[in-house]
Amino acid sequence: MKAVEALWEAALDGNEYRATDVVLEAAGEHGHEAVLLDVVGAVQQRVGREWAANRISVAQEHAITAINDRAVTALSITRPRREAVHGRVTVACVDGEWHALPARLLAEVLSLRGFAVDYLGAQVPAPHLITYLHRTSPDVVALSSSIATRLPVAHATMTACQATGVPVMVGGAAFGVDGVYARRFGANAWAADARAAADMLLSQTIQPPSAPHQPVDDLPHLADQEYTLVTRSARDLVRSVYRGLEERVPAMRSYSDEQRQHTAEDLAHIVEYLATALYVDDDSLFRDFLSWTGEVLNARGVPAQVLEPALDLLSVQLRDFPRAQRMLAAPDRSLPV
């Protein structure tokens, strides 16, 4: 669809008026749902790829996303009006999830399909979401999460929603290929994208949750406490690894404050992803993160091998954690050359 390139160019130029014209013209030709998912959605996916390849900056990423969001507003204002005939759906992002556009696209599509939709936006704390569900009694709650490190929060939120008797549909990249973590967490439904979610809600009744349970019931390996202990000691782990890196890499001692901050942030991400991999007991989650991080570093002219000493030092710190040791084992790191 040529509108994809036109919207990308308008958003990249920071021209929200041209971007709005593009989506409205395309909606007249292809329909609102197609433009939401196949134009706005496609451009937003490109944003992530272009940032990872170091072809756009963080500021540009945010600017393009903001323009896309305003384009969705323009489409929402001009969309065909219809009465809600298919029930009520609450759409929200889990706490800590700032990537709200996928959830908003779902909310817009569901409204177009004739659902009553309560869209709560980004980063919704679980207690507030539960209070809202008690007040509004939706037929389904749809939870969105794009970042894997939000999986523990997503799992707890999902379980809390199910305890109210409301079935939970989940979606987003955080839940893994083919929704592997959604099934592991006991979600009532998983959808690969907004179109699939709307089709599923139209074609079948999602079964209500069974008897209430705790997250540990879905993940019995959590009983070894590795996830809990790594999470609680994350700051100390980052500090210890940073000090060890300064000894191994003397050049770090002359880093600027900004370089020190970026290094500490990178270490914190490594620890956070390791903790998440421990939570779901999936080595591939951590390896995929390392591979992606290595590609991002390479795109910025930094050899991915700079991660090796940090991983070695982290392994020393976690020498009494068998599952963490397995995930940190050198042959499995999958760092790009």
Number of C-alpha atoms within 10 A of each C-alpha: 10 9 19 21 14 18 27 22 16 21 25 19 14 16 14 21 13 17 25 22 16 22 27 21 13 20 20 10 11 14 16 24 21 16 25 25 20 15 26 27 19 16 22 20 12 15 23 14 12 13 17 20 16 16 12 15 14 13 10 17 18 12 17 25 21 16 22 27 19 16 24 23 15 16 21 17 9 12 17 11 11 11 11 15 10 15 14 20 24 22 24 27 31 29 19 16 21 15 19 20 21 22 26 24 21 27 26 23 23 26 24 20 19 18 22 20 20 17 17 17 20 21 17 19 15 19 13 9 21 19 12 15 19 13 9 13 15 19 19 26 24 24 22 30 29 21 16 22 21 19 23 17 17 26 22 17 23 27 21 21 25 24 17 16 19 23 24 27 23 28 26 24 15 20 26 17 11 13 19 12 20 25 15 13 22 19 19 20 20 24 21 16 17 24 16 13 21 20 13 16 20 16 9 8 11 17 12 15 19 12 8 13 13 12 18 14 12 15 14 12 16 17 11 12 13 20 24 15 12 21 18 12 11 19 14 12 20 22 14 14 22 20 15 16 19 14 12 13 12 10 10 16 12 10 13 10 9 9 12 15 12 12 17 17 13 16 22 17 17 22 22 20 20 26 24 23 24 24 22 20 20 15 19 14 19 26 20 15 20 22 17 17 20 22 20 18 20 18 16 13 10 12 16 20 14 13 18 14 15 20 19 17 19 23 20 14 15 17 12 11 17 12 19 22 16 13 22 22 12 14 9 14 20 16 22 15 10
